[in-house]
Amino acid sequence: MTTPQGTPQISRRGILTGLGAAAAAAAFPPLALAGATTAFAAAVSQTNPLILKRADPHIMRHTDGKYYFTASVPEYDRLVIRSASTLAGLGSATEKVLWTRSAGSMGGHIWAPELHFFDNRWYMYFAAGTSAEPFRVRPYVLQSSGPDAMTSTWSVLGRIFTAWDTFSLDATTFVHNGQRYMVWAQQEAAVGQGTNLYISRMSGPATLTGPQARISVPTLAWERVGHVVNEGPAVIIRNNRVFCTYSASATDANYCMGLLTASATADLLDPASWTKSPNPVFKSSEATSQYGPGHNSFTVAEDGVSDILVYHSRDYRDISGEPLYDQNRHTRVQKVYWNADGTPNLGIPLKNGPLPVRLMSFNFPNRCVRHYLNEARLDADVTLLADSQFNLSTGLAGGTSVSLESANFPGKYLVDRGTSVRLEASDGSASFAAAASFNRRAGLASSSGVSFESAANPGRYLRHYNYKMLVQSVTAGLGYQDATFTLD
C-alpha cells in the first residue's frame, strides 16, 4: 500500500560530473500532437533497451554536444566506444574497438570501462585480469592521443596502484571543489571477503595521492546476497550534496543499487562524511520484468537539464550457470527525478519500450497525477515515483487516441468512471476501451502544455478538481487550467 505523498520536484539544472557548460545548449524537439496544430513541451523521450548485450554502461555528454558510450562486452576481451549526437542514436551507432587484450598481465577479463575527458584528452578507466588468472583484476587507464575520441589512437597509460595489491575494479573519477578524486571497489584482507568502496585524491590520470579512505562496506543484508559486494560507484553532485550510487550482491536478479550521501562542504576522505541509505534505491521489478539493475552511470538529456540514469538489467529472472557469463544484460536509460528534500529518486527499472511520463499540473506545477488505492488524484512529493508515471500507449479505442497505462502496474489504465478516474485492468470490452482512451490536444490553458480529451465523450477532458481527477466539460479560465498538463 502506498501513501499519498506527491511528486518529486522537476530535475534542477546543475553541473554534472565531467560535463562542460556548453553541453547544456542543445534544444529538445517538441513532441507532435495528434489532431492539433500546436506542439506542446515534451518529456525526455527514449526507448528501452538502448543497446543490447552491453553491461556496466557508461555514457557521457561531451562539450561538443555528442554522447560517448562504452561498456563491458560479453566476451570481456576488448574496449569499445560509440558516439552519436543523441542518446537514441547510440543504439545504432558504429562501435569502434579501441584496444584488445593480449597474453600477459592484462590478458584476462576486461571489465567496466568508463570514459572521461580532461587535460585535453580522453581517458578510459577499466579493470583487467591476467592471462593466468582472469579474475585477478586490477585498475588500468587507456589514453587517447588527442581530443577526438573517435579518430585518436589509444594506448595503455598504465595501472593505478592502490594501497593493497588485491582484487580491485570499477574505478570512476570526478572533480569536486577543484580536486579530482577516484572512487573504486576493492577487497581488503583486514575487512574480510567481498569488495568495499574507497576514495582517494588524484595527482594525475593514473596516480592516487594521499590517504585512501574506505567509505562503504557491504554490511546490510541486501548487499550480501550471493556475493558480499559494494561495486560500480557513480557520482552525481546536486543540491549541495555529493551522491554516490553503487551496486550490491551477486550479478543475478539480486543485483541492486544503494546510495551514499555526503555534504558538498564535507571532507570526502572522512568516512564519517558519508551516510548510507538503509534500503536499495533501485532493484528488480517483477511488474516490469526487469531484473538485476545496476552498475550505473549518469548523463544529461538533450534538453541540457534532465539528469539521466544509465544502467543495465536483464529481461528475465532465472539464469543458467554463472550470471557473469549470461550475455543478456542490456544498456537502458531513464530520467532521474529529485525529491523535495533534494535527494535523487530513481523509481523502478521501467519496462521495455518508450519511457513513461508524469502529468504535471499547469496551475499547480509542483503536483502531478498519480494513482493511490486505484484512484487517480493530484499530489505533491510522490516519493513512490512509479505511482505518478504513465505510459502513453496506443489508445485501446484505436485511431489516434492514447491510453494512460500505469508504469508500475502494466496492463492497468486510467479509466473514466464518471464520478472518479480509476486505475483498472482492461476487461477487453469496447466500453472499457472507450472509457480508457483520450485524444491529445494542445493545452487548453497554454499551447506549450497538453490536454486529454475523452475519446468516448468529445468535449470532456481529464482535469483535477479538489485534487481529485475527473473527466468533465470545462470552461475557459480555471477549468482550462485544471485540464492542462506538462509532460515530465
C-alpha positions in Angstrom: 0.0 0.0 0.0 1.2 3.5 -0.8 0.6 6.8 0.8 -0.5 10.0 -1.0 2.8 11.8 -0.7 3.1 13.6 -4.0 5.7 14.1 -6.6 9.4 15.0 -6.8 10.5 18.4 -8.0 11.4 18.7 -11.6 15.1 17.9 -12.1 17.2 21.0 -11.5 20.0 22.3 -13.7 23.4 21.7 -12.2 26.9 20.8 -13.0 27.1 17.1 -13.8 30.4 15.4 -13.1 32.6 15.9 -16.2 30.0 18.0 -18.1 31.1 21.2 -19.7 28.9 24.3 -19.7 28.4 24.1 -23.5 26.7 20.7 -23.2 23.6 22.4 -21.8 22.9 24.2 -25.1 21.2 21.5 -27.1 17.5 22.0 -27.6 15.0 19.2 -27.2 12.5 19.0 -30.0 8.8 19.3 -29.2 6.5 16.3 -29.5 3.9 16.5 -32.3 0.3 16.4 -31.3 -2.3 14.2 -33.0 -5.3 16.4 -34.1 -3.6 19.7 -33.2 -1.5 22.2 -35.0 0.4 23.4 -31.9 3.2 21.4 -30.3 3.5 21.0 -26.5 6.6 20.6 -24.4 7.8 17.0 -24.3 9.3 14.9 -21.6 12.5 13.0 -22.0 11.8 10.7 -24.9 13.8 7.4 -25.1 13.0 3.7 -25.8 14.5 0.8 -23.8 16.6 -1.2 -24.2 19.0 1.3 -25.7 21.8 -1.1 -26.6 21.7 -4.9 -26.4 24.3 -7.1 -24.7 26.3 -4.2 -23.2 26.7 -4.4 -19.4 28.3 -1.8 -17.0 27.4 1.0 -19.3 28.9 4.4 -19.2 27.6 7.4 -21.2 28.9 10.9 -21.0 27.9 14.0 -22.9 30.9 16.0 -24.0 31.3 19.7 -24.6 30.9 19.1 -28.4 27.3 18.1 -27.6 27.8 14.5 -28.6 27.3 11.4 -26.5 30.1 8.9 -25.9 29.4 5.3 -24.8 31.4 2.4 -23.6 30.6 -0.8 -21.7 31.7 -4.3 -20.9 31.2 -6.6 -23.9 30.0 -10.2 -23.3 33.4 -11.7 -24.3 35.2 -9.5 -21.7 38.1 -9.2 -24.2 38.2 -5.6 -25.6 37.4 -2.0 -25.1 34.9 -0.3 -27.3 33.4 3.2 -27.9 30.4 4.7 -29.7 29.4 8.3 -30.4 26.2 9.9 -31.5 24.5 13.3 -31.4 21.6 11.9 -29.4 21.1 9.3 -26.8 18.9 7.2 -29.0 21.5 7.4 -31.7 23.9 5.4 -29.7 21.8 2.3 -30.2 22.6 2.2 -34.0 26.0 4.0 -33.9 29.0 2.2 -35.3 31.1 0.7 -32.5 34.9 1.1 -32.6 37.3 -1.2 -30.9 40.0 0.9 -29.1 42.0 -1.9 -27.6 42.0 -5.7 -27.5 43.6 -7.8 -24.8 46.7 -9.9 -25.4 48.5 -12.5 -23.3 50.1 -11.2 -20.1 49.2 -9.1 -17.2 46.2 -7.6 -19.0 45.1 -10.8 -20.8 42.2 -11.8 -18.5 38.7 -10.4 -18.0 38.3 -6.8 -19.2 35.6 -5.1 -17.3 33.6 -2.0 -16.7 35.2 0.8 -18.8 34.5 4.4 -18.2 35.2 7.4 -20.4 36.4 10.7 -19.0 37.8 13.8 -20.7 40.3 16.2 -19.0 43.7 17.8 -19.8 42.6 18.0 -23.4 42.5 14.2 -24.0 40.3 11.2 -23.3 40.9 8.6 -20.6 39.3 5.2 -20.3 39.3 3.6 -16.9 38.8 -0.2 -16.8 39.8 -3.3 -14.9 41.9 -6.2 -16.4 42.8 -9.6 -15.1 45.9 -11.7 -16.1 46.0 -14.4 -18.7 46.9 -17.0 -16.0 44.2 -15.7 -13.6 41.4 -13.9 -15.4 39.7 -12.8 -12.1 42.9 -11.3 -10.8 41.7 -7.9 -11.9 43.3 -4.5 -11.2 42.5 -1.0 -12.4 44.2 0.5 -15.5 43.9 3.6 -17.7 43.8 3.9 -21.5 44.6 7.3 -23.0 43.9 9.0 -26.4 46.5 10.7 -28.5 44.3 13.8 -28.8 41.0 15.5 -28.1 38.9 13.5 -30.7 37.9 10.2 -29.1 36.9 8.5 -32.4 39.9 9.3 -34.5 42.7 9.3 -31.9 45.0 6.4 -31.4 44.7 4.9 -27.9 47.4 3.4 -25.7 47.7 2.0 -22.2 48.8 4.7 -19.9 49.3 2.3 -17.0 48.0 0.6 -13.9 46.5 2.5 -11.0 48.3 1.4 -7.8 46.1 1.3 -4.7 47.2 0.6 -1.1 46.7 -3.1 -1.4 47.6 -5.5 -4.3 44.2 -7.2 -4.2 41.1 -7.7 -6.3 40.2 -4.1 -7.4 37.9 -2.7 -10.1 35.2 -0.2 -11.2 37.3 3.0 -10.9 35.4 6.2 -11.5 36.8 9.7 -11.4 35.1 13.1 -10.7 36.1 16.7 -9.8 34.7 18.5 -6.8 35.8 21.9 -5.5 38.7 21.8 -7.9 40.1 18.5 -6.7 40.0 15.3 -8.8 39.0 12.1 -6.9 38.8 8.4 -7.7 36.2 6.1 -6.2 36.6 2.3 -6.7 35.8 -1.1 -5.3 38.4 -3.4 -3.7 38.9 -6.3 -1.4 40.8 -5.6 1.8 42.1 -8.5 3.8 41.5 -6.7 7.1 37.8 -6.3 6.4 37.2 -9.8 5.0 35.5 -11.3 2.0 33.9 -9.2 -0.7 34.6 -5.7 -2.0 34.3 -2.3 -0.3 34.2 1.2 -1.7 37.2 3.5 -1.4 38.0 7.1 -2.3 41.3 9.0 -2.8 42.6 12.2 -4.3 44.4 12.0 -7.6 47.6 13.8 -8.7 47.4 12.5 -12.3 45.1 10.5 -14.5 46.7 7.2 -13.2 48.1 8.3 -9.8 46.5 8.4 -6.4 47.8 10.7 -3.8 47.4 10.9 0.0 45.1 8.8 2.1 42.8 6.2 0.7 39.6 6.1 2.7 37.1 3.2 3.0 33.6 4.8 2.7 31.4 1.7 2.4 31.4 -1.9 3.5 28.6 -4.4 2.5 27.1 -5.0 5.9 23.4 -4.8 5.1 21.5 -8.0 4.2 20.6 -6.8 0.6 24.3 -6.1 -0.1 25.3 -9.7 0.7 23.0 -12.0 -1.4 25.1 -14.5 -3.4 28.2 -12.4 -3.0 29.3 -9.7 -0.5 29.6 -6.8 -2.8 29.8 -3.0 -3.0 31.0 -2.0 -6.5 30.2 0.1 -9.6 30.3 3.6 -7.9 28.9 6.6 -9.8 28.9 10.1 -8.6 26.4 12.9 -9.2 26.6 16.3 -7.5 23.4 18.2 -6.9 21.6 20.3 -4.3 24.7 20.9 -2.2 25.4 17.2 -1.8 27.6 14.6 -3.3 25.7 11.4 -4.2 27.4 8.1 -4.9 25.3 5.3 -6.2 26.8 1.8 -6.1 25.8 -1.8 -6.9 25.5 -4.7 -4.4 25.1 -8.5 -4.2 25.5 -11.1 -7.0 25.0 -10.1 -10.6 21.8 -12.1 -11.0 18.3 -10.8 -10.0 19.6 -9.9 -6.6 21.9 -7.2 -8.0 20.6 -3.8 -6.9 21.8 -0.3 -6.2 22.5 1.6 -3.0 23.3 5.2 -2.2 25.9 7.1 -0.2 25.4 10.8 0.5 27.9 13.5 1.7 27.6 17.2 2.1 29.2 19.2 -0.7 31.2 21.0 2.0 32.4 17.9 3.9 35.8 16.2 3.8 35.1 13.5 1.3 38.0 11.5 2.6 36.5 11.2 6.0 34.3 8.1 6.2 32.1 9.8 8.7 31.1 12.3 6.0 29.2 9.6 4.1 25.7 8.3 5.0 24.4 5.1 3.5 20.7 4.7 2.7 19.3 1.7 4.6 17.5 0.2 1.6 18.2 -0.2 -2.1 17.3 2.8 -4.2 16.9 0.7 -7.4 16.1 -3.0 -7.6 14.5 -5.8 -9.7 10.9 -5.3 -10.7 8.6 -8.2 -11.3 5.9 -5.8 -12.7 8.2 -4.5 -15.4 10.2 -7.8 -16.0 13.5 -6.1 -15.3 16.0 -8.0 -13.1 19.4 -7.2 -11.6 19.5 -3.5 -12.5 22.8 -1.8 -11.6 26.3 -0.7 -12.4 25.1 2.7 -13.5 26.4 6.0 -14.7 24.8 9.4 -15.0 24.5 11.7 -18.0 22.2 14.5 -19.1 19.4 14.6 -21.7 19.4 16.6 -24.9 17.5 19.3 -23.1 20.7 20.0 -21.1 18.7 19.9 -17.8 17.2 16.5 -17.2 19.5 14.0 -15.4 19.6 10.5 -17.0 20.3 7.2 -15.2 22.3 4.8 -17.4 22.3 1.1 -16.2 22.0 -2.5 -17.3 19.4 -5.2 -16.5 18.0 -8.4 -17.8 14.5 -9.2 -19.1 14.3 -12.4 -17.2 14.9 -13.6 -13.6 16.3 -17.2 -14.0 19.8 -17.7 -15.3 21.6 -21.0 -16.1 25.1 -21.1 -14.9 27.4 -18.2 -13.7 25.5 -14.9 -14.1 28.6 -13.1 -15.3 28.6 -15.2 -18.4 24.9 -14.6 -19.2 25.1 -12.2 -22.2 21.8 -10.5 -21.9 22.5 -7.6 -19.7 21.2 -4.7 -21.8 22.0 -1.0 -21.6 19.0 1.1 -20.5 18.3 4.7 -19.7 15.6 6.6 -17.8 15.1 10.0 -16.2 16.3 10.8 -12.7 13.8 12.7 -10.6 14.6 14.7 -7.5 12.6 14.6 -4.3 11.5 17.8 -2.5 14.3 17.2 0.0 16.9 17.3 -2.8 17.7 13.5 -2.9 17.6 11.5 -6.1 14.5 9.4 -6.9 15.3 6.6 -9.4 11.9 4.9 -9.2 11.8 1.4 -10.7 13.5 -0.1 -13.8 10.9 0.6 -16.4 9.5 -1.9 -18.9 10.7 -2.3 -22.4 9.5 0.4 -24.8 9.1 4.2 -24.7 9.7 5.9 -21.3 6.6 6.8 -19.3 5.8 10.4 -18.4 4.4 12.3 -15.5 1.5 14.7 -15.9 2.4 17.8 -14.1 -0.5 20.2 -13.3 -0.4 23.5 -15.2 -1.7 25.6 -12.4 -0.1 23.6 -9.5 3.3 22.8 -11.1 4.6 21.0 -8.0 1.7 18.5 -8.2 1.2 15.6 -10.6 -1.3 13.0 -11.5 -0.8 9.8 -9.5 -2.8 6.7 -8.5 -3.5 5.9 -4.9 -5.6 2.9 -3.9 -6.5 2.7 -7.6 -7.9 6.2 -7.7 -6.3 9.0 -9.7 -5.6 12.2 -7.8 -3.2 15.2 -7.9 -0.5 15.1 -5.3 2.9 16.7 -4.4 6.0 14.9 -3.3 5.3 11.5 -4.7 8.3 9.6 -3.3 6.8 6.4 -4.8 7.8 7.7 -8.2 6.2 5.0 -10.3 2.8 5.8 -8.9 3.0 9.0 -10.9 4.4 7.6 -14.2 2.2 6.6 -17.1 2.9 5.1 -20.5 1.2 6.9 -23.3 0.3 3.7 -25.1 -1.7 3.4 -28.3 -5.3 4.0 -27.4 -7.4 1.0 -26.6 -10.1 2.5 -28.7 -7.8 2.8 -31.6 -7.4 5.7 -34.1 -5.1 8.5 -32.9 -6.1 8.1 -29.3 -3.8 7.2 -26.4 -4.4 5.3 -23.1 -2.6 6.1 -19.9 -1.1 2.9 -18.7 0.4 2.6 -15.2 4.2 2.3 -15.2 4.3 0.0 -12.1 1.1 -1.9 -12.9 1.4 -2.6 -16.7 -2.0 -3.6 -18.1 -3.9 -1.2 -15.8 -5.1 2.1 -17.3 -6.7 5.4 -16.1 -10.4 5.0 -16.9 -13.3 7.4 -16.7 -15.8 6.2 -14.2 -18.0 9.3 -14.1 -17.5 10.4 -10.5 -13.8 9.4 -10.5 -10.9 8.3 -12.6 -9.8 4.8 -11.7 -6.8 2.6 -12.3 -8.2 -0.6 -13.7 -7.1 -3.6 -15.8 -8.8 -3.9 -19.1 -11.7 -6.4 -19.4 -11.4 -6.4 -23.1 -14.7 -4.8 -23.7 -15.4 -1.9 -26.1 -16.9 0.1 -23.3 -13.7 -0.2 -21.3 -11.6 0.7 -24.3 -13.6 3.8 -24.9 -13.6 5.0 -21.3 -9.8 4.5 -21.1 -8.9 6.4 -24.3 -8.1 10.0 -24.9 -7.1 12.3 -27.7 -4.1 14.5 -27.0 -4.8 18.2 -27.7 -2.8 21.3 -27.4 -3.1 22.6 -23.8 -6.4 24.4 -23.3 -4.7 27.0 -21.0 -1.3 27.0 -22.9 -0.3 25.6 -26.2 3.0 24.6 -24.5 1.1 22.1 -22.4 -1.2 19.2 -23.3 -4.9 18.4 -22.6 -6.5 14.9 -22.8 -10.0 14.9 -24.4 -12.2 11.9 -23.9 -12.3 9.7 -27.0 -15.8 8.5 -25.9 -17.2 11.9 -25.0 -15.7 14.7 -27.1 -15.7 18.0 -25.2 -14.9 16.3 -21.9 -11.4 16.5 -20.6 -9.2 14.9 -17.9 -8.9 17.6 -15.2 -8.3 17.9 -11.5 -10.9 19.3 -9.0 -10.1 19.5 -5.3 -7.0 17.3 -6.1 -9.2 14.5 -7.5 -9.0 13.5 -11.1 -12.2 13.6 -13.2 -13.3 13.7 -16.8 -15.6 16.7 -17.3 -16.6 19.5 -19.6 -14.5 22.6 -18.7 -14.8 26.3 -19.4 -12.2 29.0 -20.0 -10.2 30.2 -17.1 -9.8 27.9 -14.1 -11.4 25.0 -15.9 -8.9 25.2 -18.8 -6.0 25.4 -16.3 -7.3 22.4 -14.4 -7.3 20.4 -17.7 -3.8 21.4 -18.8 -0.7 19.4 -18.0 3.0 19.4 -18.9 4.7 16.1 -19.6 7.7 15.5 -17.4 
